[in-house]
Amino acid sequence: MNVLWSKQRATVGEVATALRGAPRLAYNTVLTTLRILEQKGCVAHEKEGRAFVYVPVLGQRDARRQAIRHLIGRFFDNSPRLLLLNALSEADVDPETVQRLKSLLAEEADELKDQSQD
């Protein structure tokens, strides 16, 4: 998805080339992954000549939110609090970061309150 978000459109070959790592992923592996992402509504394809060009349908922010919801539901008993506590306990977090997190949480709470009043 990161490749498609950065390029906005790419063929399977372009995605495979853009993915860095060892060992390099096979064309068929990338194709299968893109097809699964398409079935899940994350990407779509267009035909250009003989090639399929894949485009992201789901934005990065929405994808992250879906992933977090899935993670919270599957591993943290639908508790965002448990997720956050686990994440903070696994990392060395300096006081400045903790303060920033508190501010972000307060902002998010205000936004949610405003949305519920609409």
C-alpha positions as CSV (number, residue, x, y, z in Angstrom):
1,M,0.0,0.0,0.0
2,N,2.9,2.4,0.8
3,V,4.1,2.1,-2.8
4,L,0.6,2.8,-4.2
5,W,0.1,5.7,-1.8
6,S,3.4,7.3,-2.9
7,K,3.1,6.6,-6.6
8,Q,-0.7,6.9,-6.8
9,R,-0.8,4.3,-9.5
10,A,1.5,1.4,-10.4
11,T,1.7,-1.9,-12.3
12,V,2.5,-5.1,-10.4
13,G,6.1,-4.9,-11.8
14,E,6.5,-1.4,-10.6
15,V,5.2,-2.3,-7.1
16,A,7.6,-5.3,-7.0
17,T,10.5,-3.2,-8.0
18,A,9.7,-0.5,-5.5
19,L,9.5,-3.0,-2.6
20,R,12.9,-3.1,-1.1
21,G,14.0,-6.1,0.9
22,A,15.9,-9.3,0.8
23,P,14.9,-11.6,-0.6
24,R,13.1,-9.8,-3.3
25,L,9.4,-10.6,-3.6
26,A,8.3,-12.6,-6.7
27,Y,6.0,-11.0,-9.2
28,N,3.3,-13.5,-8.4
29,T,3.5,-12.8,-4.7
30,V,3.0,-9.1,-5.3
31,L,0.1,-9.8,-7.8
32,T,-1.6,-12.1,-5.2
33,T,-1.3,-9.5,-2.5
34,L,-2.7,-6.8,-4.8
35,R,-5.6,-9.0,-5.7
36,I,-6.4,-9.6,-2.0
37,L,-6.2,-5.9,-1.3
38,E,-8.6,-5.4,-4.2
39,Q,-11.0,-7.9,-2.8
40,K,-10.9,-6.1,0.5
41,G,-11.7,-2.8,-1.2
42,C,-8.3,-1.2,-0.6
43,V,-7.2,-0.9,-4.2
44,A,-8.7,-1.0,-7.7
45,H,-7.2,-1.7,-11.1
46,E,-7.5,-0.2,-14.5
47,K,-6.4,-1.9,-17.7
48,E,-3.8,0.0,-19.7
49,G,-2.8,-1.9,-22.8
50,R,-1.9,-5.4,-21.6
51,A,-1.1,-4.3,-18.1
52,F,-3.2,-3.8,-15.0
53,V,-2.5,-0.5,-13.2
54,Y,-3.4,-0.6,-9.5
55,V,-4.6,2.5,-7.7
56,P,-5.3,3.0,-4.0
57,V,-9.0,3.3,-3.1
58,L,-8.4,3.5,0.6
59,G,-6.4,6.4,2.0
60,Q,-3.5,5.9,4.3
61,R,-5.4,7.5,7.3
62,D,-8.5,5.3,6.8
63,A,-6.3,2.2,6.3
64,R,-4.5,2.9,9.6
65,R,-7.7,3.4,11.4
66,Q,-9.1,0.1,10.0
67,A,-5.9,-1.7,11.0
68,I,-6.0,-0.3,14.5
69,R,-9.6,-1.2,15.0
70,H,-8.8,-4.8,13.8
71,L,-5.8,-4.9,16.2
72,I,-7.7,-3.6,19.1
73,G,-10.6,-6.0,18.5
74,R,-8.4,-9.1,17.9
75,F,-5.7,-8.7,20.6
76,F,-6.9,-6.1,23.1
77,D,-10.5,-7.0,24.0
78,N,-11.8,-4.0,22.1
79,S,-10.0,-1.7,24.5
80,P,-7.9,1.1,23.0
81,R,-6.7,1.7,26.6
82,L,-5.1,-1.7,26.7
83,L,-3.4,-1.1,23.4
84,L,-2.0,2.2,24.5
85,L,-0.8,0.8,27.8
86,N,0.9,-2.1,26.1
87,A,2.6,0.1,23.5
88,L,3.8,2.5,26.2
89,S,5.2,-0.3,28.4
90,E,7.2,-1.7,25.5
91,A,9.0,1.5,24.6
92,D,11.2,3.9,26.5
93,V,9.0,7.0,26.4
94,D,10.4,10.3,27.6
95,P,8.2,12.7,29.6
96,E,7.9,15.1,26.6
97,T,6.3,12.4,24.5
98,V,4.0,11.5,27.3
99,Q,2.9,15.1,27.6
100,R,2.4,15.3,23.8
101,L,0.3,12.1,23.9
102,K,-1.9,13.6,26.7
103,S,-2.5,16.7,24.5
104,L,-3.3,14.6,21.5
105,L,-5.7,12.5,23.5
106,A,-7.4,15.6,24.9
107,E,-7.8,17.0,21.3
108,E,-9.2,13.7,20.0
109,A,-11.7,13.6,22.9
110,D,-12.8,17.1,22.1
111,E,-13.3,16.2,18.5
112,L,-15.3,13.1,19.3
113,K,-17.5,15.1,21.7
114,D,-18.1,17.8,19.0
115,Q,-19.0,15.1,16.4
116,S,-21.4,13.4,18.8
117,Q,-23.2,16.7,19.3
118,D,-23.8,17.2,15.5
